[in-house]
Every structure is written in C-alpha cells, then in structure tokens.
Amino acid sequence: MGNDYFNKILNIINKYENLGKRVLTNGTKLIGHIPQVAAQAYLHILFKPLNDDQIKKIENFLKKNIPDSYKDFLKKTNGISLFNDIIALYGLRDNYKRTEDN
C-alpha cells in the first residue's frame, strides 16, 4: 500500500477525531467514538505497527513471504478496522485476552 494511498485513508479517518479519540497503552488508536453503538465503540481502529521481527514471525507461521506492499502496511499499522468493522485488514495477534489493550 503506497504512502500516498495510506495517507489519504488517514486523512479520511482523522476527520472523525471530533467525535473522540483515544490511544491505548499498547499504541492502538481509536478514532470516532460512537457511544450510541456501545460505551466503548469507535468507528476506526488502527493497531500498533509491527516491527521486522514480528512480520518475520507471520511469514514463518504462514511458510510464505508477505508481499512488500503488505509489509509496508503492517509497519504503519498492524491491522485496521474502518467504519465499525465494515472494512478490516488484520496482522499479527499475539494474545486473546479480553483486556482493554487487546
């Protein structure tokens, strides 16, 4: 995903900051608070970026190389959920605990 395209997406997402924004301790960004859906619901979620070692962990698990364009995406955000999960792309999930930062 090219930088220009990703930046255009970020510009659209950032228009919803006026509804509320929150950054979790793990670096995940929540943008566009929608309490009418649920108390802690947000329109957009950008997960903390991955480093090269974490991307390699995914490749080892898949036993395949990840395309460079998707690696670039994962280095910007380890997945993204847009418009309350209407569009979602995910990366590495390293735990399934049901705590605020997961």
The 8 nearest C-alpha neighbors of each residue, nearest first, counted from 0:
[[1, 68, 72, 69, 5, 2, 4, 71],
 [0, 2, 4, 3, 5, 68, 71, 72],
 [1, 3, 5, 4, 6, 0, 7, 71],
 [4, 2, 6, 1, 5, 7, 0, 8],
 [3, 5, 7, 1, 6, 2, 8, 0],
 [4, 6, 2, 8, 7, 3, 1, 9],
 [5, 7, 9, 3, 8, 4, 2, 10],
 [8, 6, 10, 4, 5, 9, 3, 11],
 [7, 9, 5, 11, 6, 10, 12, 4],
 [10, 8, 6, 12, 11, 7, 13, 5],
 [11, 9, 7, 13, 8, 12, 6, 14],
 [10, 12, 8, 9, 14, 13, 7, 15],
 [13, 11, 9, 14, 10, 15, 8, 43],
 [12, 14, 10, 15, 16, 11, 9, 30],
 [15, 13, 12, 11, 16, 10, 17, 31],
 [14, 16, 31, 13, 17, 18, 12, 30],
 [17, 15, 19, 18, 13, 31, 20, 14],
 [16, 18, 15, 19, 14, 31, 20, 13],
 [19, 17, 31, 16, 32, 15, 20, 33],
 [20, 18, 32, 31, 16, 17, 30, 21],
 [21, 19, 30, 16, 29, 31, 32, 22],
 [20, 22, 29, 28, 23, 30, 19, 27],
 [21, 23, 28, 27, 26, 29, 24, 20],
 [24, 22, 27, 26, 25, 100, 21, 28],
 [23, 25, 26, 22, 100, 27, 99, 28],
 [24, 26, 23, 27, 100, 47, 22, 101],
 [27, 25, 47, 23, 24, 22, 28, 46],
 [26, 28, 46, 47, 23, 22, 45, 25],
 [29, 27, 22, 45, 44, 21, 26, 46],
 [30, 28, 44, 21, 20, 43, 41, 22],
 [31, 29, 20, 43, 16, 41, 19, 32],
 [32, 30, 18, 15, 42, 19, 41, 16],
 [31, 33, 41, 19, 18, 40, 34, 30],
 [32, 34, 41, 40, 35, 36, 31, 42],
 [35, 33, 38, 37, 36, 40, 32, 39],
 [34, 36, 33, 37, 38, 40, 32, 39],
 [37, 35, 34, 33, 40, 38, 39, 41],
 [38, 36, 34, 40, 39, 35, 33, 41],
 [37, 39, 34, 40, 36, 35, 33, 32],
 [38, 40, 37, 34, 41, 32, 33, 36],
 [41, 39, 37, 33, 38, 32, 34, 36],
 [42, 40, 32, 31, 33, 43, 30, 29],
 [43, 41, 83, 82, 31, 30, 81, 32],
 [42, 44, 81, 30, 80, 41, 82, 29],
 [45, 43, 29, 80, 79, 28, 46, 30],
 [46, 44, 79, 28, 27, 76, 78, 80],
 [45, 47, 27, 77, 76, 78, 79, 44],
 [46, 48, 27, 26, 76, 77, 49, 45],
 [49, 47, 76, 77, 74, 75, 73, 46],
 [50, 48, 74, 77, 73, 53, 54, 47],
 [49, 51, 53, 52, 74, 54, 48, 73],
 [50, 52, 54, 53, 55, 49, 74, 70],
 [53, 51, 55, 54, 50, 56, 49, 57],
 [52, 54, 56, 55, 50, 51, 49, 57],
 [55, 53, 51, 57, 56, 52, 58, 50],
 [54, 56, 58, 52, 53, 57, 59, 51],
 [57, 55, 53, 59, 54, 58, 60, 52],
 [58, 56, 60, 54, 55, 59, 61, 53],
 [57, 59, 55, 61, 63, 64, 60, 56],
 [60, 58, 62, 56, 57, 61, 55, 63],
 [59, 61, 57, 58, 62, 56, 63, 55],
 [60, 62, 58, 63, 59, 57, 64, 56],
 [63, 61, 59, 60, 58, 64, 57, 65],
 [64, 62, 61, 58, 65, 59, 60, 57],
 [63, 65, 58, 66, 62, 61, 59, 55],
 [64, 66, 58, 67, 70, 63, 69, 54],
 [67, 65, 69, 68, 70, 64, 71, 63],
 [68, 66, 70, 69, 71, 65, 72, 0],
 [67, 69, 0, 71, 70, 66, 72, 1],
 [70, 68, 72, 71, 67, 66, 73, 0],
 [71, 69, 67, 73, 72, 68, 74, 66],
 [72, 70, 74, 68, 69, 73, 67, 75],
 [71, 73, 69, 75, 70, 74, 0, 76],
 [74, 72, 77, 76, 70, 75, 71, 49],
 [73, 75, 48, 49, 71, 72, 76, 50],
 [76, 74, 48, 72, 73, 71, 77, 49],
 [77, 75, 48, 73, 46, 78, 47, 74],
 [78, 76, 73, 48, 90, 46, 47, 49],
 [79, 77, 89, 88, 90, 76, 46, 45],
 [78, 80, 45, 88, 87, 44, 46, 89],
 [79, 81, 87, 44, 84, 43, 86, 83],
 [82, 80, 43, 86, 84, 83, 85, 87],
 [81, 83, 42, 85, 84, 43, 86, 80],
 [82, 84, 42, 81, 85, 43, 41, 80],
 [85, 83, 80, 86, 81, 82, 87, 42],
 [84, 86, 82, 83, 81, 87, 80, 42],
 [87, 85, 81, 84, 80, 82, 88, 83],
 [86, 88, 80, 79, 84, 81, 89, 85],
 [89, 87, 78, 79, 80, 86, 90, 77],
 [90, 88, 78, 79, 77, 87, 91, 80],
 [89, 91, 77, 78, 92, 73, 88, 57],
 [92, 90, 93, 77, 57, 89, 53, 54],
 [93, 91, 94, 90, 95, 89, 77, 101],
 [92, 94, 91, 95, 101, 96, 53, 90],
 [95, 93, 92, 96, 101, 97, 91, 98],
 [94, 96, 97, 101, 93, 92, 98, 100],
 [97, 95, 98, 94, 101, 100, 99, 93],
 [98, 96, 101, 95, 99, 100, 94, 93],
 [97, 99, 101, 100, 96, 95, 94, 23],
 [98, 100, 101, 97, 23, 96, 24, 25],
 [101, 99, 98, 23, 25, 24, 27, 97],
 [100, 98, 99, 97, 96, 95, 94, 25]]
